[in-house]
Amino acid sequence: MVAPAIDESQRLRALRRLGMLDTPPEERFDRVTRGVARALSVPAALISLVDADRQWFRSVCGVDLTETPRNVAFCAHVITGGDLVIIPDAKRDERFTHNPLVAGPPHIRFYAGVPLKTLDNFPIGTLCVFDYEPRKLDDTACEVLRAYGAWAESELNAVEARKAFTAAVDTNARLGAVLDNMSDALIVSDADGRIETCNAAAEALLGFPAPELIGASVRTIMPEPYHSDPHGYERYIADYRARRFAHGECVRRADDVEVAVERRVSRVDLHDGERFIHVIRDMRDRNELERLKSDFLAAAAHELRSPMASIYGFSELLLNRVLDPPRQRELLTIVHNQSAHMTRLINELLDLARIEARAGRAFDFRIQSIAPVIDATVASFLVPDKRSAVDVHVPADLPSIAIDADKLQQAMTNVLSNAYKYSPGGGPVTLSVMLDAGHLRIVISDRGVGMSAAVVNRVFERFYRADETTSVRGTGLGMTLVREIIENHGGNVRITSEPGTGTEVTFSLPLAAAA
Amino acid sequence: MTTDKILIVDDHAELRALIRLTLAPLRATLLEAPDTTIAWQIVEQHRPHVVVLDVNLTKNRDGLELCRRIKRTPASSGIAVVLLTTAAQVEDVQLGKEAGAAAYLTKPFSPAHLLEVVRGLGA
């Protein structure tokens, strides 16, 4: 047998990687050389590492050597041969007759050695025995030598093996953690359509625990027509190869419900066959979001067209009809008010869209004291004519809190404005701040008309207006904005109200708010 | 057909005022309703000749439903319904026609055009 040529520089790199050269003796290697010498009744045994131009002995038994030049080494032959080498009588072997170790001390006559390989299969040394008399090695003795060789090899590779094992376990754990933290479901199937791997998102999306998924046919999770077709998997692969997968697909859950997903399939060739990687994204939320967006746009268009209809219609009447000056003034007032209303509506729509589109990034959170923010809010709030100012109660020594001052001011202003609007009979409007269980609470209350439970349930709804009859209508977005702002602070808004008694709006802001 | 009695149904007070002013030259009796419940009561009691009706009175678009009710009730089926809507989509026009509307205007609308449409119903 001709051994495959070995790349010497790679072989040397593998040897150096072990970090064994020129290290002190170790009992775990000496046990091997002592054992093999005794087992084969030979005077000397060595573990030799074949370096670039020397052989260095990791362990010696029965002879006093540390290293020899490579050009005189028997072991070099074992490494190039790749297998057990036996030299019954070196003196009668023309390759070794003139070898200084044969011709001179220690006068070696018999030699036998097996190669020792690294984990990546590079022969880097030998376990060898020798004698000063010629001898033969029977099959049993060869077996013994090979067995001790395997032991020496595992000792040489022990550290690397442990490292490789730890690394494999670690890599597995890391990959597992990454896969299980993916928001998309991941399924890997083999060439026969058996599921081999799945992640936590796949378990959650499909409603099957991993042990039920692994080993099951991919058909289990395929929608119709694949699911009930005994050849569903083959059809699926055929469709895959023909790239006939449409977007807006489904997967079938454990409860037989088919849910909308976006699926991407890719193929990889592994050393033991092909695999299909299915990345499955749950599209239900996205579809729901699209629907909400389109509803919102439709509602926004409706809300904008109503004031526009007034402006357009009244201005046309003003242009085309002869009206007396008081009438003209009346119509112009409507046009003016409706333009103002439309402006408010557009501003609030844009505020809301900005906050939602940027998912919290529109906020500039700073850790600060709340008192100046409340002072600024109350100072800039326009109290309606003939009404008393906001009654403010802010305790001293409040802890600092992460807030966006401008946004919080906007939220408080919206609620204060409602408090005055819905307490037309007068009565105080108060704003109090208090600390409670890790939260800072801002409470704005009025003694106005209040709301029924049904109305309270709807106040956060976009474009919902509690009272359509007031002369200057709100946009129906004020409380929606308030909630967006407070929830972006990690807090919540609570409303308690009773018709005829008044309304209390509470913002709870966590003191350890995630900024 | 006469246009002596006209019912205006819209949830926005200023739009009712606009329509009222628009139709003033007809010298008809103008009735108003802010929602479909009141509108139906007026239809039953006063039998207007024309109803100018906002489709999107609520999110449920119950203006369309009121139109259907007027047209399928024998006593009121002769009433001409002019639908006003913020929606300007083809399918909405189709829905309006199916509901039995005589005319369909989208907001913002031209008062002169509305007057012409209502006048045309009386011709």
Interface residues (C-beta under 8 A of the other chain):
Chain A: A298 A299 A301 H302 R305 S306 M308 A309 S310 I311 Y312 G313 F314 E316 L317 N320 L331 I334 Q338 E468 T469
Chain B: D11 H12 A13 E14 L15 A17 L18 L21 T22 P34 N56 K59 T86 A87 K107 P108 F109 S110 P111 A112
